Amino acid sequence: MKLLKDKIVEEGKVLSKDVLKVDAFLNHQIDPVIIKAIGEEIADRFAEAGITKILTIESSGIAPSMFAGLELGVSVVFARKSKSVTLSGNLLTSKVHSFTKNVTSDISVSKDFLQEGDVVLIIDDFLANGQAVLGLLEIIDQAGATTAGVGIVIEKGFQPGGKLIREKGIRVESLAIIKSLENGTVEFLEGTPTYE
């Protein structure tokens, strides 16, 4: 997705060989024009998959999920990382470790919003080590629902998450795949990653 790649180059900041900061348009401040285009592109790629629900994790996956949900005409459910008095009992839960924040969170979704028979599209901002996606897959399994695939805004192709999810036979559609962040420069991978 050229629009996204251009935005990453223009506004992204390489903080290290493993960390790309995109909070100017995705993770802190949201640019509605680019996020709308991202959501529409993900929806287009899964238009024939029979999606009934989109599942993401708070908070950076919510904005692109909303635009994809509008395009597909389906509800968006987000896994909560924090406890709430309104979210109690009757929950689907999993643990997710964030390497960026170095914390493990209990994530949860009400069983009222994800059920057997749902065909679920997972959407997230980044795919790096795959822990968030694995946690969401566990929640989908607990619900007895089906996973249609995973839509990712930015995949770090040099980290193991993409390989891990694809080796499970799950379709992954990443709009921008980063080959390297070496020397402070973003290098994109064209096509789908191949694994040895």
N, C-alpha and C positions, 0 to 999 in steps of 0.2 A: 504494500500500500504506500505509494509514493508520497502522498500528503503527510502520512504519519512519519515516514522516514525523514522527510524534509524538516518536520517539526522537531524531531529528536535532535537532528544535527544543529538546527538553529537555536533551540531553547534548552536542550538537555545539557547536563553537566556531568562529565565523567569524574567521579570522586576517587576511584581506584580501579584496578584491573577487574574488580568484581561488582562495583557499584555504579549505577547510572541514576542520576537524580533528574526526575521529570516532573517536579512539583510545580513548575510554572504553568503546566497545562493539564495534568492528570492527577497527581497525588496530593495536592494541597489547594492550589488554584485550579479551577476547571475552565478550559476553553470550550464553550458549548458547541462551537462550529466543528472543531476537530473531533470532539467526543461524539457528536451526532453522526458524523461520517464513519467513525469507528463502529458505533452500534449498528448502523445500517449495513456496513460491510460484513460484520459477523452474522447478522440476520440473513443476508443474502447467501452467504456460504452454507447456511443450515436451513434454507427456505423449504427444502423438500424432505426434511427429517421428521416431520410430524411433531414438532416441539409443543408441549403443553405448559411447561414451566421453565423459567430461567432461574438458576441458583448461583449465587455469588457469596462472597464473604465481605463483611464490612471492613473498610469503608470504600477503598478505591475502586472496587469492582462495581459499585452501585451505579455510577453515572453511565458507563458504557452499556450496562445491563438494561437500564431504563430505556435508552434509545433502541436497543435491540428488541426489547419487549414491545415497545410501541410499533415497531416495524412488523413483528411477528404476530401481534395481537394477543400476547400472553402475559400473565402476571410474572413479576419478579419477586423472588424470595431471597432474603439475605440471611446468612448464618450470623448470629450475634456472637460477639466475643465477650461481652460483659453481661453480668447477671442483671436482671430487672424484675421488679415485683410483678410486672404484667406477663412475664415469661416464666411460668412455673408449671411443673408437671407436664406429662404428655409430650416429652421432648425427644428429638433425635439428637444425639450428641457425638462429638469426636474431639480428639486432641490434635492441635496443629502447632508445630514449632516454626517460629519465624527466625531465620538466620540473620536477617537484617537487624531485627530488634533484640535478638537473643532471648526470646521469651516463648514459653509454651502456653497456648490459650485453649481453654475449653470452648468449643464452638457449639451452638445449638440452634435448632430449627423446630418450630412447633409442628407436631404431627398433623395439625389442622391444615397446613399449607403445602405439604408434600406427601403424596399418598401413592399407594399401589395403583399402577396403571398410568401414572404420569410418565411422560417422555421428557427428560430433563437435559437442558443445555447448561453446562457450567461456563461462566464467564469470569475472567479475572484480569487484573492489570498486568501482572508479571508472572512468568513461569521461569523459575530458576532451579530450585531443588525439588519442587513438586509437592511439598508438604501440604500446602493449602488445597490443592486439587485432590490429593489423596484423602484428606479429611472430608472434603465435600463428596467424594465418591463413596466413602463409608456411610455418610448420612443418606445418600440416595439408596444404597443397598439396604439400610435399616428400614427405609420407607417401603421397600418392595417395588420401587420405581425403576425405570430404565434410563441409562445414560446414553444420550444421542451423540455426545461429543463435548469437546472443550474449545471454547473460543478465547484466545489470549491476545491482549493488546501487544505486549512486548515479551518475547522469549529470549532468554539468555542461552543461546545454543551451545555455549561452552560449559554450561553447568548441566548436571545429570537429570533434571526434572523432565524435560521433553522426552528423552530416551525412556525413562522409567514409565511414563504414562503411555507412550506409543507401544511399548513392549507388552502392555496389558491389553493390546488390541483396541485401544480407544482412539477415536479420530481426534486429532489436535489440529486446529486451524489458528496459526499465529500470524498476525498482521505485519509484524516486523520481527525478524530473527537476527539477533546480534551474534556475530561470529567472534568478535574480540573487542575489548575495551583497553587493550594494551597501549601504552604511550599516550594516554589521555585522548585517544581517538576512537570514535565509534566506527566499527567495520561491520557491515551487514552481510548476512548469508543469503544468497538467492536460492529459492526453492526450499524443499523440505530437507532437514538434516538427515544425513546418512550416518549409520553407526557401524563400527567395526566389531 
